Amino acid sequence: MQLDEYNPEQQYYVHSLGADAIQIVETRYDYSLILSPDQGVARWPVASVSELETDHLQPILAWQPDVVLLATGRRQRFPDRSIQIEMLRNNIGLEVMTLEAAARTFNVLASEDRRVVAALIWESASR
């Protein structure tokens, strides 16, 4: 899926999403990652939403976003309630969606200079 909703002046954005990788600017990734328009890309050791724990949120919280887009693969799956509670406790909005929806939404919010982080879970089943 080619994405066209991005600001080319933005440092980091989702260029495309395919069956085998997600492309951030010109680099392809086939593993879970977190993405910020200005902080960049970081590998994220989460293989599925079912294994997501509050400790996994620390690198996201360090980037101090206003909103986090949690992409749970090709299907929307909600994390354990403890994840939602931790985000609320830190005054950070959490939106749970598919990879495709998160990629599009990230580009739109980033182009509006919003403090957004996309937490993209790349499951082997979603490839």
For each residue, the residues with C-beta under 8 A, 3 or more apart:
1: 16 17 18 100 103
2: 15 16
3: 6 14 15 16 17 103 104 107
4:
5: 104 107 108 111
6: 3 10 13 14 15 107 110 111
7: 10 13 107 110 111
8:
9:
10: 6 7 13 37 110 111
11: 37 38 40
12: 24 25 35 36 37 38 39 40 41 110
13: 6 7 10 24 25 37 106 107 110 111
14: 3 6 17 22 23 24 35 103 104 106 107 118
15: 2 3 6 23 24 25 26
16: 1 2 3 22 23
17: 1 3 14 22 23 99 100 103
18: 1 21 22 23
19: 127
20: 30 127
21: 18 28 29 30
22: 14 16 17 18 28 29 30 33 99 103 120 122
23: 14 15 16 17 18 26 27 28 29
24: 12 13 14 15 27 29 33 35 41
25: 12 13 15
26: 15 23
27: 23 24 41
28: 21 22 23
29: 21 22 23 24 33 41 122
30: 20 21 22 122 127
31: 43 44 122
32: 43 44 45 46 47 120 121 122
33: 22 24 29 41 42 43 44 120 122
34: 41 42 44 59 60 63 117 118 119 120
35: 12 14 24 40 41 106 117 118 120
36: 12 39 40 63 65 116 117 118
37: 10 11 12 13 106 110 116
38: 11 12
39: 12 36 42 63 117
40: 11 12 35 36
41: 12 24 27 29 33 34 35
42: 33 34 39 59
43: 31 32 33
44: 31 32 33 34 56 59 119 120 121
45: 32 56
46: 32 49 51 52 56 119 121
47: 32 51 121 123 124
48: 51 52 73 121 123
49: 46 52 70 72 73 77 78 79 121
50: 77
51: 46 47 48
52: 46 48 49 56 79 80 83 121
53: 56 80 82 83
54: 57 82 83 86
55: 58
56: 44 45 46 52 53 59 60
57: 54 60 61 83 86 87
58: 55 61 62
59: 34 42 44 56 62 63
60: 34 56 57 63 65 68 117 119
61: 57 58 64 90 92
62: 58 59
63: 34 36 39 59 60 117
64: 61 115
65: 36 60 68 92 115 116 117
66: 92 93 114 115 116
67: 92 93 94 95 109 114 115 116 117
68: 60 65 87 92 93 94 95 116 117 118 119
69: 95 97 102 105 106 109 116 117 118 119
70: 49 79 83 94 95 96 97 102 119 121
71: 97 98 99 101 102 103 118 119 120 121
72: 49 75 76 77 78 79 96 97 98 99 121
73: 48 49 77 98 99 121 122 123 125 126
74: 98 99 100 125 126
75: 72 98 126
76: 72 96 97 98 101
77: 49 50 72 73 96
78: 49 72 96
79: 49 52 70 72 83 84 96
80: 52 53 83
81: 84 85
82: 53 54 85 86
83: 52 53 54 57 70 79 80 86 87 94
84: 79 81 87 88 94
85: 81 82 88 89
86: 54 57 82 83 89 90
87: 57 68 83 84 90 92 93 94
88: 84 85 91 92 94
89: 85 86
90: 61 86 87
91: 88
92: 61 65 66 67 68 87 88
93: 66 67 68 87
94: 67 68 70 83 84 87 88
95: 67 68 69 70 102 105
96: 70 72 76 77 78 79
97: 69 70 71 72 76 101 102 105
98: 71 72 73 74 75 76 101 102
99: 17 22 71 72 73 74 102 103 120 122 126
100: 1 17 74 103 104
101: 71 76 97 98 104 105
102: 69 70 71 95 97 98 99 105 106 118 120
103: 1 3 14 17 22 71 99 100 106 107 118 120
104: 3 5 14 100 101 107 108
105: 69 95 97 101 102 108 109
106: 13 14 35 37 69 102 103 109 110 116 118
107: 3 5 6 7 13 14 103 104 110 111
108: 5 104 105 111 112
109: 67 69 105 106 112 114 116
110: 6 7 10 12 13 37 106 107 113 114 116
111: 5 6 7 10 13 107 108
112: 108 109
113: 110
114: 66 67 109 110
115: 64 65 66 67
116: 36 37 65 66 67 68 69 106 109 110
117: 34 35 36 39 60 63 65 67 68 69
118: 14 34 35 36 68 69 71 102 103 106
119: 34 44 46 60 68 69 70 71
120: 22 32 33 34 35 44 71 99 102 103
121: 32 44 46 47 48 49 52 70 71 72 73 126
122: 22 29 30 31 32 33 73 99 126 127
123: 47 48 73 126 127
124: 47 127
125: 73 74
126: 73 74 75 99 121 122 123
127: 19 20 30 122 123 124
